[in-house]
Amino acid sequence: MAGNTVRNPILQSYVFNAGLIEPEHSSWLFDVFPQYRLSVLMDRIGGFTPIKNDALTWSKLGRTRQNTTITSGVTGLPAASLNLVLTTPYSGANLGYFLLNDILRTESGVLLKVTATQEASGFQQITVVKVGGGNIETGNVANSETLGHAFNQFSPGSTGPVGRLYLPDEDYNYTQILRRGNKIDRSAFSNRIYLKEFGIGGVAGESWMFANEKYDLAEHMRDLENTVMFGIRSKVGNDTTTRGIWDSVVTSGQGQVVNFTAGTGITETDLQVIATRLLREGGGVSEKLVLCGSEAMSDILVALKQYAVNGGISFGSFGANTVGLDFVQYQFGSLKLNFTHYPLFDDDRLLPFVGTPTASKINFRHVALFLDMGSPGERLLELKYRDGDLGPAKLTHKYINGMFPMDGNSVASNSFDGAEYQILSEIMVVFRGPNRSGALVPNA
């Protein structure tokens, strides 16, 4: 019998297991990784706007002024004129880009005038002469060189040109449905916890379901953010996924991507190179948001260290004992780069590769993503949610009543001995100007 067993000596574990010792347990729940439940980017982008359909298109107009490359025709120099075959398409209603009396500038700075145009096996052929008279000389132009469109020149009493038609391209994206949910039986729901609220945790005296629900909501928001960053555009049957930022800027090559070696790290020169490329893309916004992995953030602080060492910044009053590096903004010309640490790039549960980067594997802890968010009047990066006759699907959070309804109603929706909650969102990313964004990406 248990009451007559012999123990030598009497050990605490025996007494504890018998239920005679009251357990002591801290009532505070410590959240080990709260940073991975933040939604940094979603807050930066701002609010959602509704759309009716699961697809959205938008127009974008590229450069209205074009250049071209010479395929053939530069021969027999010096010559009074040349018949140049270009890479410009010419077929059917498309009569090519260049018109009579256009003035072209060669790579060497010589101006040539178009005196005739025609088709050559699906491409445009133009006859050119030297502006100002004289022969086209060796060194003025060559095959495989590029011709730029400078301006035009007409004679007095001339007839006007046929003109050009400027049409925008169409871009598009799909919505994506994301869901989470959970069920809890009546017995488990009745149990109470003694943990106090810490961050997103539960409250003492509640069922753990409510704490778990908060975690599911946080995880759902993380699902949304991961989709906004890393989603790709696809449609298979009725299943659609939305194209995210990384695919638009880096994978597709639309953005300004500068590679570096992780062992060397990001240098100030790298910042200046990508800033120069972003300046060339123009746009009305002179600031970029730079989302940095932890290694990238460290590299940038070290790269700008000389400004602290050489007195390029103010430390405040003499005698302060705080030392270190805390650069949050870097200005190069008219462009301001605003740095912030982006925990998502450090999350190895999402981005499993954390080794030395290669041409095909990216360690995102070393990545710095430069985003042009646009202006309040012209947002380049927007989020949309599906809205229709059944209501908005921005963040739908509902209870499904079982035998013990959450709302106290005597009518049950099903026979489950407990309760259930469901979370649903249908969202889309609209990114109108990926060319005005860029990234520093390690490839070795």
C-alpha positions in Angstrom: 0.0 0.0 0.0 1.1 3.5 -0.7 0.8 4.6 2.9 3.1 1.8 4.1 6.0 2.1 1.6 9.5 2.6 2.9 11.6 5.5 1.7 15.2 6.1 2.8 15.6 8.9 3.0 12.4 10.9 2.4 13.0 12.7 -0.9 11.2 15.9 -1.9 10.3 14.5 -5.3 8.3 11.8 -3.7 6.4 14.3 -1.5 5.9 16.6 -4.5 4.6 13.9 -6.7 2.1 13.0 -4.1 0.6 16.4 -4.3 1.6 17.5 -0.8 3.8 20.5 -1.8 2.1 23.5 -3.4 4.0 24.4 -6.6 5.5 27.9 -7.0 5.4 29.4 -10.5 5.9 32.9 -11.8 2.7 34.5 -13.0 4.5 36.4 -15.7 4.8 35.0 -19.2 8.0 35.9 -20.9 7.7 36.4 -24.7 11.1 35.3 -26.1 10.7 36.5 -29.7 8.2 39.4 -29.8 10.0 41.1 -32.7 8.9 38.4 -35.1 5.3 39.1 -34.5 5.7 42.8 -35.4 4.2 44.2 -38.6 6.7 46.9 -39.4 6.1 47.2 -43.1 2.3 47.1 -42.8 2.4 50.1 -40.5 4.7 52.0 -42.9 2.5 51.4 -45.9 -0.6 52.6 -44.1 -4.2 51.6 -44.5 -5.9 49.4 -47.0 -8.4 50.4 -49.7 -11.2 48.2 -51.1 -11.5 46.6 -54.5 -14.4 44.5 -55.9 -12.6 41.9 -58.1 -9.8 39.4 -57.4 -7.7 41.1 -60.1 -6.6 44.7 -60.5 -4.8 46.4 -63.4 -3.1 49.7 -63.6 -1.4 51.7 -66.3 2.3 52.8 -66.4 3.9 55.0 -69.1 7.6 54.4 -69.7 10.0 56.7 -71.4 8.4 58.5 -74.3 11.8 59.3 -75.8 13.6 56.2 -77.2 17.1 55.4 -78.4 18.2 52.5 -80.7 21.2 50.4 -81.7 22.6 50.1 -85.2 22.5 46.6 -86.5 24.3 47.2 -89.8 24.8 49.9 -92.5 28.0 51.7 -91.3 30.3 51.0 -94.3 32.3 52.8 -96.9 33.3 55.8 -94.7 33.7 58.6 -95.3 30.2 58.8 -96.9 27.7 61.6 -97.6 24.9 59.4 -96.3 24.3 56.0 -94.6 21.4 53.5 -94.7 21.3 52.2 -91.1 19.3 49.1 -90.0 18.2 49.6 -86.4 16.9 47.4 -83.6 13.6 49.4 -83.7 10.6 47.2 -84.9 8.9 48.2 -88.1 5.8 46.2 -89.3 2.2 46.7 -90.3 0.8 49.8 -88.5 4.0 50.2 -86.5 6.1 52.4 -88.8 9.1 52.5 -86.4 10.0 55.1 -83.8 12.1 57.5 -85.9 10.6 60.1 -88.2 11.7 62.2 -91.1 13.8 65.2 -89.9 14.6 63.7 -86.5 18.1 64.6 -85.4 20.1 61.7 -83.8 23.2 62.0 -81.6 25.9 59.4 -82.0 28.1 58.1 -79.1 30.9 60.4 -80.3 28.6 63.4 -80.2 28.0 63.8 -84.0 24.5 64.9 -85.1 22.8 63.0 -87.9 19.5 63.9 -89.7 17.0 61.3 -90.8 16.1 61.9 -94.5 14.2 58.6 -95.2 12.7 55.6 -93.4 11.6 52.2 -94.6 11.2 48.6 -93.4 14.0 46.0 -93.4 12.9 42.5 -92.5 10.7 43.7 -89.7 13.0 46.4 -88.4 13.4 50.1 -89.2 15.9 51.3 -91.7 16.8 55.0 -91.9 18.9 57.1 -94.2 21.0 59.7 -92.4 23.2 62.6 -93.4 25.5 64.8 -91.3 23.9 67.9 -89.8 25.6 71.0 -91.1 26.8 69.2 -94.3 30.0 67.3 -95.1 30.7 63.6 -95.0 30.2 61.1 -92.2 33.7 60.2 -91.2 35.3 57.2 -89.6 34.9 57.5 -85.9 31.6 59.4 -86.1 29.5 56.3 -85.9 29.9 52.5 -86.0 27.8 49.3 -86.1 26.6 48.1 -82.7 26.7 51.6 -81.3 23.7 53.4 -79.8 21.9 56.4 -81.3 20.1 58.9 -79.1 17.1 60.9 -80.1 18.1 64.6 -79.8 15.4 66.8 -81.5 14.2 67.6 -85.0 14.6 70.2 -87.7 12.2 71.3 -90.5 12.5 73.7 -93.4 10.3 76.7 -93.8 6.9 75.9 -95.4 7.4 72.2 -94.6 4.6 69.6 -94.0 4.2 68.2 -90.5 5.3 64.7 -89.5 2.9 61.8 -89.2 3.4 61.8 -85.4 3.9 59.2 -82.7 1.4 57.4 -80.4 2.3 57.2 -76.8 0.5 54.3 -75.0 1.0 53.0 -71.5 1.7 49.5 -70.5 -0.6 47.5 -68.3 0.5 45.9 -65.0 -1.7 43.8 -62.8 -2.0 41.7 -59.7 -4.3 39.2 -58.0 -5.7 39.0 -54.5 -4.7 36.2 -52.1 -6.8 34.6 -49.4 -5.1 33.9 -46.1 -6.7 32.1 -43.2 -6.1 30.9 -39.6 -8.4 29.3 -37.0 -8.6 27.1 -34.0 -11.1 24.9 -32.0 -11.2 24.3 -28.3 -13.4 21.7 -26.6 -15.6 22.6 -23.6 -13.4 20.9 -21.0 -10.2 22.7 -22.1 -12.1 26.0 -22.4 -13.2 25.7 -18.8 -9.7 25.5 -17.5 -8.2 28.7 -16.2 -4.6 30.0 -16.4 -2.7 31.9 -13.7 -0.3 33.7 -16.1 -0.6 37.5 -16.2 -0.6 39.4 -19.4 2.8 40.1 -20.8 3.0 41.7 -24.2 0.5 39.6 -26.2 0.0 36.9 -23.6 -3.1 35.9 -21.7 -4.8 37.3 -18.6 -4.9 35.4 -15.3 -8.2 33.8 -14.8 -9.0 33.4 -18.5 -9.1 30.4 -20.7 -5.9 29.9 -22.6 -8.0 30.0 -25.8 -8.1 33.8 -25.6 -4.3 34.0 -25.3 -4.0 31.6 -28.2 -6.4 33.6 -30.2 -4.2 36.7 -29.7 -1.2 34.8 -31.0 -3.2 33.6 -34.0 -4.2 37.2 -34.8 -0.5 38.2 -34.6 0.6 35.3 -36.7 -2.1 36.2 -39.3 -0.7 39.7 -39.5 2.7 38.2 -40.0 1.3 36.0 -42.8 0.0 39.2 -44.4 3.4 41.0 -44.1 5.3 38.0 -45.4 3.0 37.9 -48.3 3.4 41.6 -49.0 7.2 41.1 -49.0 7.7 37.7 -50.6 4.5 36.8 -52.5 4.6 35.9 -56.2 1.8 36.5 -58.8 0.1 33.3 -59.9 -3.3 31.9 -60.9 -4.1 28.2 -61.1 -7.7 27.5 -61.6 -9.5 29.6 -58.9 -6.4 29.8 -56.7 -4.6 33.1 -56.9 -1.5 34.5 -55.1 -0.4 38.2 -55.0 2.9 39.6 -56.2 5.0 41.0 -53.4 7.7 43.7 -53.1 10.8 41.4 -53.4 9.5 39.8 -56.6 8.8 43.2 -58.2 12.1 44.9 -57.2 14.7 42.1 -57.2 13.5 38.9 -58.8 12.1 40.5 -61.9 15.0 42.9 -62.1 12.8 46.0 -62.3 14.5 47.7 -59.3 18.0 48.9 -58.9 20.0 45.9 -57.5 23.6 46.3 -56.4 25.5 43.2 -55.3 28.3 43.0 -52.8 30.4 40.4 -51.0 29.2 39.5 -47.5 32.7 39.1 -46.2 33.6 42.7 -47.1 30.1 44.0 -46.1 28.2 47.0 -47.2 30.5 50.0 -47.7 29.8 53.7 -48.1 30.7 53.3 -51.8 27.9 50.7 -52.1 25.4 53.2 -50.6 26.6 55.9 -53.0 26.3 53.5 -56.0 22.7 52.5 -55.3 21.8 56.1 -54.4 23.2 57.3 -57.8 21.1 54.7 -59.6 18.0 55.6 -57.7 18.6 59.3 -58.5 18.6 58.5 -62.2 15.2 56.9 -61.8 13.8 60.3 -60.7 10.4 60.5 -59.0 9.1 63.3 -56.9 10.2 61.8 -53.5 13.7 62.6 -52.2 13.6 60.0 -49.4 13.8 56.2 -49.4 12.9 53.8 -46.6 15.8 51.3 -46.2 14.8 48.0 -44.5 17.9 46.3 -43.2 18.7 42.9 -41.9 20.8 42.9 -38.7 24.1 42.3 -40.6 23.3 44.9 -43.2 22.4 47.4 -40.4 25.8 46.6 -38.7 27.7 47.1 -41.9 26.1 50.5 -42.6 26.9 51.7 -39.1 30.5 50.7 -39.5 30.7 52.1 -43.1 29.6 55.5 -41.7 31.8 55.3 -38.6 34.3 57.8 -40.0 31.8 60.6 -39.7 31.6 60.0 -35.9 35.4 59.6 -35.6 36.2 62.7 -37.6 33.5 64.9 -36.1 31.1 64.9 -38.9 28.2 64.8 -36.5 27.3 66.6 -33.2 27.5 64.7 -29.9 25.8 67.3 -27.8 27.3 68.8 -24.6 30.8 68.0 -23.6 31.2 65.4 -20.9 28.5 62.9 -22.1 29.7 59.4 -21.5 27.6 57.6 -24.1 29.6 56.3 -27.1 28.8 54.2 -30.1 27.2 54.5 -33.5 23.6 55.4 -34.2 23.2 56.5 -37.8 19.6 56.6 -38.9 19.9 58.7 -42.1 22.4 59.3 -44.8 22.1 62.0 -47.5 23.8 61.7 -50.9 23.1 64.7 -53.1 19.3 65.4 -52.8 18.5 61.8 -51.8 17.9 60.9 -48.1 18.2 57.3 -47.0 16.3 56.4 -43.8 17.7 53.2 -42.2 15.7 50.9 -40.0 16.2 47.4 -38.7 13.7 45.0 -40.3 13.3 41.9 -38.1 11.6 39.9 -40.8 15.0 39.6 -42.7 16.5 38.0 -39.6 13.7 35.4 -39.2 15.3 32.0 -40.0 11.8 30.3 -39.5 10.8 32.2 -42.7 14.2 32.6 -44.4 16.1 29.4 -43.6 19.4 30.1 -45.3 21.8 32.0 -43.0 25.1 30.9 -44.4 27.6 32.5 -46.8 25.6 34.0 -49.7 26.0 32.6 -53.2 24.6 33.6 -56.6 21.5 31.5 -55.9 21.1 31.7 -52.1 20.5 35.0 -50.3 21.2 35.5 -46.6 18.7 38.2 -45.9 20.4 39.2 -42.7 22.8 41.0 -45.1 20.1 42.6 -47.3 19.2 46.3 -47.4 16.0 47.0 -49.3 15.5 50.6 -50.5 11.8 51.5 -50.9 10.2 54.5 -52.6 6.8 54.6 -50.9 5.6 57.6 -52.9 3.8 60.5 -51.5 0.4 60.9 -49.8 -1.0 62.2 -53.2 0.8 59.5 -55.2 1.3 56.3 -53.3 3.6 53.9 -55.2 3.0 51.1 -52.8 -0.6 50.3 -51.7 -2.5 47.5 -50.1 -6.0 46.5 -51.3 -8.6 44.2 -49.7 -11.5 42.4 -51.3 -14.9 44.0 -50.6 -18.2 42.9 -52.0 -21.8 42.2 -51.3 -21.0 39.9 -48.4 -18.8 42.5 -46.7 -15.1 43.4 -46.5 -12.4 40.7 -46.3 -9.7 43.0 -44.8 -9.6 41.1 -41.5 -12.6 39.0 -40.8 -12.6 37.5 -37.3 -15.6 35.3 -36.4 -16.7 32.7 -33.8 -18.5 29.6 -34.9 -20.8 28.5 -32.1 -20.9 24.9 -31.0 -23.0 23.3 -28.3 -21.9 26.1 -26.0 -22.3 29.3 -28.0 -19.9 32.2 -27.3 -22.8 34.7 -27.6 -25.0 32.8 -25.2 -27.6 32.0 -27.9 -29.6 28.8 -27.3 -29.3 27.9 -31.0 -26.0 26.0 -31.9 -24.4 26.3 -35.4 -23.1 22.7 -35.1 -22.8 19.9 -32.6 -19.2 20.4 -31.6 -18.7 20.2 -27.8 -16.8 23.5 -27.6 -16.1 26.7 -29.6 -14.3 27.7 -32.8 -12.8 30.9 -34.2 -11.8 31.7 -37.8 -9.6 34.6 -39.2 -9.7 35.5 -42.9 -8.2 38.2 -45.2 -8.1 38.6 -48.9 -5.5 41.2 -49.9 -3.5 42.5 -52.9 -0.2 44.4 -53.3 -0.2 47.3 -55.8 3.4 48.4 -56.5 3.4 51.1 -59.2 7.1 52.1 -59.2 9.5 49.2 -58.5 12.1 50.9 -60.7 12.4 53.7 -58.1 13.3 51.1 -55.4 16.3 48.9 -55.1 18.4 46.6 -52.9 21.9 45.8 -51.8 22.1 42.0 -52.1 25.1 39.8 -51.2 26.0 37.2 -53.8 29.2 35.8 -52.3 
